[in-house]
Amino acid sequence: MPRIAKGAVPSPNIWHNPQIYELENRAVDPDGVIDTAIRSVRPWTGATILDIGCGTGYHLPGYASDAARVIGVEPHPDLAALATRRCAALPNVTVQVAAAQSLPVPDASVDVAIARWAYFFGPGCEPGLKELSRAVRRGGAAFVVDLDASRGSFGEWFRAAVPAYSPRLIEDFWSRQGWNRLELTPRMAFTRRPDLEAVLRIEFTPAVSQRAITETEGLEFPYPTLLRWRLF
Ligand SMILES: C[S@@+](CC[C@H](N)C(=O)[O-])C[C@H]1O[C@@H](n2cnc3c(N)ncnc32)[C@H](O)[C@@H]1O
C-alpha cells in the first residue's frame, strides 16, 4: 500500500469526503474570477503547469485544455489515484504522489505553479517555498489560493470552528515573504440545498456547520478568497 507522502498536512474535508468535496469544487467560483485573476498575472496557454496538492484532480482537465503540460502532485495516494483516473484520457497530464516540500520535477521546469485551497502554504512552509524557487523557471510564477478567514460570514464560521487559526499571523508570514496579494470574493453557488448543507458540514465542526446552515438562505454565499503570488 502506498503511504501518504511525508510533510502532508491532514485535510479532513477531502481526505474523508472526496465525493462531497467534489460538490464543493463544482460550486466554487462559477464566474471564474480566480482563474481570470491568475491568468491576468501569468497567462498559462502553452505553459507547463504544476498543481500542488491537486487532491482528486478536479482542476487538472481545465488547465490541460490550454496548457502544454500539466503535472498534478498530491501526497495522499488514494486521492492521487482518483486524479490519475480522472485524467486517464488526457495525454498531457501526469499525477504523482508527493508533497510541496519535495516536488518530483527538475530544476527550472515549471512555468506556472498553483496550490489551491492550500492551507499547507503558511507559517512553517519555507521548505515548500524553497522548492518553488527551485522548480519554477525564470519568467514563471507561483500562486497560492486560499480562504481569507478574516472576512465575511464564511471567515467568521471558520474562525469559530478553528479558534487557534489566526489570519493576522498568516498575513504577517506572507508579508515577510514579500509575495503579492489580491482579495477576491467568488461565489459558492449550488443547484440543490442538500448539497450546500453537506458541504458546510464537511467544512466546520457540527455546531458551527449548523449555525452556518441556519444563517445561509437560498443556494449560495460569498467565499472570501486570497490570491497570493510571486513572479520568478
Ligand atoms: C483542501 S484540499 C484541495 C485540493 C485541490 N487543490 C482542489 O482544489 O480540489 C488540500 C489538498 O492539499 C493536500 N496537501 C496537504 N498537505 C500537502 C503538502 N504538504 N503538499 C502538497 N499537498 C498537500 C491534501 O492532501 C489535499 O488534497
Ligand as a Chemical Component Dictionary entry (heavy atoms), coordinates in Angstrom:
data_LIG
# 
_chem_comp.id                   LIG 
_chem_comp.type                 NON-POLYMER 
_chem_comp.pdbx_formal_charge   0 
_chem_comp.three_letter_code    LIG 
# 
loop_
_chem_comp_atom.comp_id 
_chem_comp_atom.atom_id 
_chem_comp_atom.alt_atom_id 
_chem_comp_atom.type_symbol 
_chem_comp_atom.charge 
_chem_comp_atom.model_Cartn_x 
_chem_comp_atom.model_Cartn_y 
_chem_comp_atom.model_Cartn_z 
_chem_comp_atom.pdbx_ordinal 
LIG C1  C1  C 0  -8.397 21.409 0.560  1  
LIG S1  S1  S 1  -7.636 20.216 -0.477 2  
LIG C2  C2  C 0  -7.671 20.991 -2.083 3  
LIG C3  C3  C 0  -7.446 20.010 -3.193 4  
LIG C4  C4  C 0  -7.350 20.608 -4.611 5  
LIG N1  N1  N 0  -6.334 21.651 -4.690 6  
LIG C5  C5  C 0  -8.672 21.142 -5.087 7  
LIG O1  O1  O 0  -8.786 22.367 -5.298 8  
LIG O2  O2  O -1 -9.580 20.345 -5.307 9  
LIG C6  C6  C 0  -5.934 20.372 0.006  10 
LIG C7  C7  C 0  -5.045 19.283 -0.586 11 
LIG O3  O3  O 0  -3.687 19.541 -0.221 12 
LIG C8  C8  C 0  -3.055 18.308 0.031  13 
LIG N2  N2  N 0  -1.858 18.551 0.880  14 
LIG C9  C9  C 0  -1.767 18.513 2.224  15 
LIG N3  N3  N 0  -0.518 18.754 2.616  16 
LIG C10 C10 C 0  0.210  18.959 1.493  17 
LIG C11 C11 C 0  1.588  19.221 1.237  18 
LIG N4  N4  N 0  2.472  19.362 2.234  19 
LIG N5  N5  N 0  1.994  19.345 -0.037 20 
LIG C12 C12 C 0  1.102  19.229 -1.074 21 
LIG N6  N6  N 0  -0.216 18.970 -0.883 22 
LIG C13 C13 C 0  -0.653 18.840 0.373  23 
LIG C14 C14 C 0  -4.139 17.469 0.702  24 
LIG O4  O4  O 0  -3.842 16.084 0.661  25 
LIG C15 C15 C 0  -5.377 17.868 -0.092 26 
LIG O5  O5  O 0  -5.580 17.026 -1.180 27 
# 
loop_
_chem_comp_bond.comp_id 
_chem_comp_bond.atom_id_1 
_chem_comp_bond.atom_id_2 
_chem_comp_bond.value_order 
_chem_comp_bond.pdbx_ordinal 
LIG C1  S1  SING 1  
LIG S1  C2  SING 2  
LIG S1  C6  SING 3  
LIG C2  C3  SING 4  
LIG C3  C4  SING 5  
LIG C4  N1  SING 6  
LIG C4  C5  SING 7  
LIG C5  O1  DOUB 8  
LIG C5  O2  SING 9  
LIG C6  C7  SING 10 
LIG C7  O3  SING 11 
LIG C7  C15 SING 12 
LIG O3  C8  SING 13 
LIG C8  N2  SING 14 
LIG C8  C14 SING 15 
LIG N2  C9  SING 16 
LIG N2  C13 SING 17 
LIG C9  N3  DOUB 18 
LIG N3  C10 SING 19 
LIG C10 C11 SING 20 
LIG C10 C13 DOUB 21 
LIG C11 N4  SING 22 
LIG C11 N5  DOUB 23 
LIG N5  C12 SING 24 
LIG C12 N6  DOUB 25 
LIG N6  C13 SING 26 
LIG C14 O4  SING 27 
LIG C14 C15 SING 28 
LIG C15 O5  SING 29 
# 
